Amino acid sequence: MKPEELREMSDEQLEMTLRETVKNLFHLRFQSATDRLETPSEIQKAKRDVARIKTIMLERKRGVRGQKPTQAS
């Protein structure tokens, strides 16, 4: 998912999406361990989605909400 799509979701929707993505990641890892995974890149995509969701949740908790970081001089 794209970050813009995730930022438009409510907190409850983000939590539900995170749970679903983690569950999907578990199933992908299980398939990989049993040599049934057809596309190994799906694991990497799921990991990135989990990281994106967690980042957006942390931004909301801190009150950042998608602002670009400023560089320190």
Biotite code that builds the C-alpha atoms (Angstrom):
import biotite.structure as struc

atoms = struc.array([
    struc.Atom([0.000, 0.000, 0.000], chain_id="A", res_id=1, res_name="MET", atom_name="CA", element="C"),
    struc.Atom([1.054, 3.549, -0.577], chain_id="A", res_id=2, res_name="LYS", atom_name="CA", element="C"),
    struc.Atom([1.680, 5.867, 2.383], chain_id="A", res_id=3, res_name="PRO", atom_name="CA", element="C"),
    struc.Atom([-0.954, 8.311, 1.121], chain_id="A", res_id=4, res_name="GLU", atom_name="CA", element="C"),
    struc.Atom([-3.594, 5.567, 1.230], chain_id="A", res_id=5, res_name="GLU", atom_name="CA", element="C"),
    struc.Atom([-2.571, 4.595, 4.746], chain_id="A", res_id=6, res_name="LEU", atom_name="CA", element="C"),
    struc.Atom([-2.618, 8.188, 6.009], chain_id="A", res_id=7, res_name="ARG", atom_name="CA", element="C"),
    struc.Atom([-6.218, 8.557, 4.842], chain_id="A", res_id=8, res_name="GLU", atom_name="CA", element="C"),
    struc.Atom([-7.289, 5.632, 7.073], chain_id="A", res_id=9, res_name="MET", atom_name="CA", element="C"),
    struc.Atom([-8.567, 6.029, 10.604], chain_id="A", res_id=10, res_name="SER", atom_name="CA", element="C"),
    struc.Atom([-6.628, 4.653, 13.568], chain_id="A", res_id=11, res_name="ASP", atom_name="CA", element="C"),
    struc.Atom([-8.939, 1.637, 13.800], chain_id="A", res_id=12, res_name="GLU", atom_name="CA", element="C"),
    struc.Atom([-8.534, 0.876, 10.111], chain_id="A", res_id=13, res_name="GLN", atom_name="CA", element="C"),
    struc.Atom([-4.748, 1.109, 10.442], chain_id="A", res_id=14, res_name="LEU", atom_name="CA", element="C"),
    struc.Atom([-4.743, -1.324, 13.364], chain_id="A", res_id=15, res_name="GLU", atom_name="CA", element="C"),
    struc.Atom([-6.932, -3.760, 11.453], chain_id="A", res_id=16, res_name="MET", atom_name="CA", element="C"),
    struc.Atom([-4.726, -3.466, 8.353], chain_id="A", res_id=17, res_name="THR", atom_name="CA", element="C"),
    struc.Atom([-1.630, -4.033, 10.491], chain_id="A", res_id=18, res_name="LEU", atom_name="CA", element="C"),
    struc.Atom([-3.131, -7.197, 12.003], chain_id="A", res_id=19, res_name="ARG", atom_name="CA", element="C"),
    struc.Atom([-4.072, -8.519, 8.563], chain_id="A", res_id=20, res_name="GLU", atom_name="CA", element="C"),
    struc.Atom([-0.642, -7.740, 7.121], chain_id="A", res_id=21, res_name="THR", atom_name="CA", element="C"),
    struc.Atom([1.184, -9.427, 10.026], chain_id="A", res_id=22, res_name="VAL", atom_name="CA", element="C"),
    struc.Atom([-1.075, -12.453, 9.658], chain_id="A", res_id=23, res_name="LYS", atom_name="CA", element="C"),
    struc.Atom([-0.358, -12.544, 5.913], chain_id="A", res_id=24, res_name="ASN", atom_name="CA", element="C"),
    struc.Atom([3.380, -12.264, 6.599], chain_id="A", res_id=25, res_name="LEU", atom_name="CA", element="C"),
    struc.Atom([3.156, -15.261, 8.932], chain_id="A", res_id=26, res_name="PHE", atom_name="CA", element="C"),
    struc.Atom([1.440, -17.313, 6.241], chain_id="A", res_id=27, res_name="HIS", atom_name="CA", element="C"),
    struc.Atom([4.011, -16.244, 3.649], chain_id="A", res_id=28, res_name="LEU", atom_name="CA", element="C"),
    struc.Atom([6.868, -17.279, 5.924], chain_id="A", res_id=29, res_name="ARG", atom_name="CA", element="C"),
    struc.Atom([5.188, -20.613, 6.555], chain_id="A", res_id=30, res_name="PHE", atom_name="CA", element="C"),
    struc.Atom([4.797, -21.172, 2.817], chain_id="A", res_id=31, res_name="GLN", atom_name="CA", element="C"),
    struc.Atom([8.444, -20.242, 2.311], chain_id="A", res_id=32, res_name="SER", atom_name="CA", element="C"),
    struc.Atom([9.544, -22.773, 4.920], chain_id="A", res_id=33, res_name="ALA", atom_name="CA", element="C"),
    struc.Atom([7.549, -25.536, 3.226], chain_id="A", res_id=34, res_name="THR", atom_name="CA", element="C"),
    struc.Atom([8.724, -24.571, -0.279], chain_id="A", res_id=35, res_name="ASP", atom_name="CA", element="C"),
    struc.Atom([5.244, -23.589, -1.436], chain_id="A", res_id=36, res_name="ARG", atom_name="CA", element="C"),
    struc.Atom([5.884, -19.871, -1.902], chain_id="A", res_id=37, res_name="LEU", atom_name="CA", element="C"),
    struc.Atom([5.578, -18.888, -5.557], chain_id="A", res_id=38, res_name="GLU", atom_name="CA", element="C"),
    struc.Atom([6.784, -15.299, -5.300], chain_id="A", res_id=39, res_name="THR", atom_name="CA", element="C"),
    struc.Atom([9.467, -14.718, -2.641], chain_id="A", res_id=40, res_name="PRO", atom_name="CA", element="C"),
    struc.Atom([9.227, -10.955, -3.100], chain_id="A", res_id=41, res_name="SER", atom_name="CA", element="C"),
    struc.Atom([5.829, -11.036, -1.355], chain_id="A", res_id=42, res_name="GLU", atom_name="CA", element="C"),
    struc.Atom([7.590, -11.458, 1.998], chain_id="A", res_id=43, res_name="ILE", atom_name="CA", element="C"),
    struc.Atom([9.619, -8.316, 1.441], chain_id="A", res_id=44, res_name="GLN", atom_name="CA", element="C"),
    struc.Atom([6.508, -6.372, 0.358], chain_id="A", res_id=45, res_name="LYS", atom_name="CA", element="C"),
    struc.Atom([4.626, -7.489, 3.472], chain_id="A", res_id=46, res_name="ALA", atom_name="CA", element="C"),
    struc.Atom([7.530, -6.452, 5.717], chain_id="A", res_id=47, res_name="LYS", atom_name="CA", element="C"),
    struc.Atom([7.608, -3.022, 4.100], chain_id="A", res_id=48, res_name="ARG", atom_name="CA", element="C"),
    struc.Atom([3.849, -2.621, 4.539], chain_id="A", res_id=49, res_name="ASP", atom_name="CA", element="C"),
    struc.Atom([4.162, -3.475, 8.241], chain_id="A", res_id=50, res_name="VAL", atom_name="CA", element="C"),
    struc.Atom([6.940, -0.903, 8.603], chain_id="A", res_id=51, res_name="ALA", atom_name="CA", element="C"),
    struc.Atom([4.909, 1.772, 6.775], chain_id="A", res_id=52, res_name="ARG", atom_name="CA", element="C"),
    struc.Atom([1.855, 1.179, 8.934], chain_id="A", res_id=53, res_name="ILE", atom_name="CA", element="C"),
    struc.Atom([3.875, 1.252, 12.155], chain_id="A", res_id=54, res_name="LYS", atom_name="CA", element="C"),
    struc.Atom([5.635, 4.445, 11.040], chain_id="A", res_id=55, res_name="THR", atom_name="CA", element="C"),
    struc.Atom([2.337, 6.198, 10.343], chain_id="A", res_id=56, res_name="ILE", atom_name="CA", element="C"),
    struc.Atom([0.917, 5.036, 13.675], chain_id="A", res_id=57, res_name="MET", atom_name="CA", element="C"),
    struc.Atom([4.000, 6.411, 15.454], chain_id="A", res_id=58, res_name="LEU", atom_name="CA", element="C"),
    struc.Atom([3.729, 9.703, 13.560], chain_id="A", res_id=59, res_name="GLU", atom_name="CA", element="C"),
    struc.Atom([0.133, 10.056, 14.715], chain_id="A", res_id=60, res_name="ARG", atom_name="CA", element="C"),
    struc.Atom([1.085, 9.225, 18.283], chain_id="A", res_id=61, res_name="LYS", atom_name="CA", element="C"),
    struc.Atom([3.777, 11.912, 18.246], chain_id="A", res_id=62, res_name="ARG", atom_name="CA", element="C"),
    struc.Atom([1.599, 14.379, 16.369], chain_id="A", res_id=63, res_name="GLY", atom_name="CA", element="C"),
    struc.Atom([3.800, 14.614, 13.267], chain_id="A", res_id=64, res_name="VAL", atom_name="CA", element="C"),
    struc.Atom([1.210, 13.577, 10.634], chain_id="A", res_id=65, res_name="ARG", atom_name="CA", element="C"),
    struc.Atom([3.281, 13.262, 7.489], chain_id="A", res_id=66, res_name="GLY", atom_name="CA", element="C"),
    struc.Atom([5.503, 16.301, 7.814], chain_id="A", res_id=67, res_name="GLN", atom_name="CA", element="C"),
    struc.Atom([8.871, 16.078, 6.123], chain_id="A", res_id=68, res_name="LYS", atom_name="CA", element="C"),
    struc.Atom([11.811, 16.024, 8.518], chain_id="A", res_id=69, res_name="PRO", atom_name="CA", element="C"),
    struc.Atom([13.890, 19.184, 8.711], chain_id="A", res_id=70, res_name="THR", atom_name="CA", element="C"),
    struc.Atom([17.639, 19.065, 8.390], chain_id="A", res_id=71, res_name="GLN", atom_name="CA", element="C"),
    struc.Atom([19.735, 20.297, 11.269], chain_id="A", res_id=72, res_name="ALA", atom_name="CA", element="C"),
    struc.Atom([22.548, 22.692, 10.449], chain_id="A", res_id=73, res_name="SER", atom_name="CA", element="C"),
])
